Amino acid sequence: MIDGVGRNIDYIRISVTDRCNLRCVYCMPEEGIESIPHERILRFQEILRICRILADNGIRKVKLTGGEPLVRRGIADLAAQIKAINGIDSVTITTNGVLLEEMYDQLADAGIDAITVSLDTLDTEVFRTLTRRNEAERVKRGLAMAIKKGRVPLKINCVPVMGLEKQQLSDIALLAKDNPVHVRFIEMMPIGMGSQFPFVREDELRAALEKNFGLFTPCDDVAGNGPCHYFAVEGFKGRIGFISAVSHKFCTECNRVRLTAEGFLKTCLQYDCGVELKPLLRSGASDEELERAISHALQNKPLGHSFGGGEKFAGRELRGMSQIGG
């Protein structure tokens, strides 16, 4: 699919739920948010129909997200069915890891191509502070088991919130030293509650990590769906990557759209732009009508975000990341 400025859109991130079993400080208030009623969430057959239409029009890569996708019953079956769609080359999932230990084999059996674990610290107390839940050991057990079994390639996403020392980000990076795991550091996105936190710039973090581990050498030997750029580090089995939407804007290379759990096809993370697909799905619209609606939304996909610009702008996204799908 080609958008209005000629970018090839071949990747969709699908939020299957807005529910989550953690309460990360930059994502949700401690009491959580009012969950979307079940009848307003897209049914799996509706998600599959959208995926088939998108695959017919050039989408090749699908990421399943949430909230926390593993809390939705039947998620492994959904992954397997998406994987079976003609034209879909890759189905991956991002999880906070709380349920990974018990669901890993189901995901592997479903043919998941990669699992990304969101993990901001290995320190139990800092984990509790950041997530407001006491699940650190459960996450670490799931991660250790996934590494040991090795059935599915693993990546780790880490959002620096409190800085190198408090979060012990070097310990996160070290997971890539002795294991074939890629660790990616993501700049804080000024979306929802994330806008309350300063972001740690890639250049600052990379310089700090290089003091501990030596020179980071750019490399392009890691295949991925999105904008991460990777570095090789001497003695490391895995790679260190950075996703830096604020300090290293990559909008000209954007290849993605997002589908919220309620069926809004979102064409840019920052802006409330796109098309509501659920009313079309539930009113008997044909595949051709859905294709036209999607194509129109893509032709109006914004040229780029203005994160970090400090200016006021129209159409700003007011939903939080748990409602968008990241």
Secondary structure, 3 states (H helix, E strand, C coil): CECCCCCECCEEEEECCCCCCCCCCCCCCCCCCCCCCHHHCCCHHHHHHHHHHHHHCCCCEEEEECCCHHHCCCHHHHHHHHHCCCCCCEEEEEECCCCHHHHHHHHHHCCCCEEEEECCCCCHHHHHHHHCCCCHHHHHHHHHHHHHHCCCCEEEEECCCCCHHHHCHHHHHHHHHHCCEEEEEECCCCCHHHHHCCCCCHHHHHHHHHHHHCCEEEECCCCCCCCCEEEEECCCCCCEEEECCCCCCCHHHCCEEEECCCCEEECCCCECCEEECHHHHCCCCCHHHHHHHHHHHHHCCCCCCCCCCCCCCCCECCCCHHHHCC
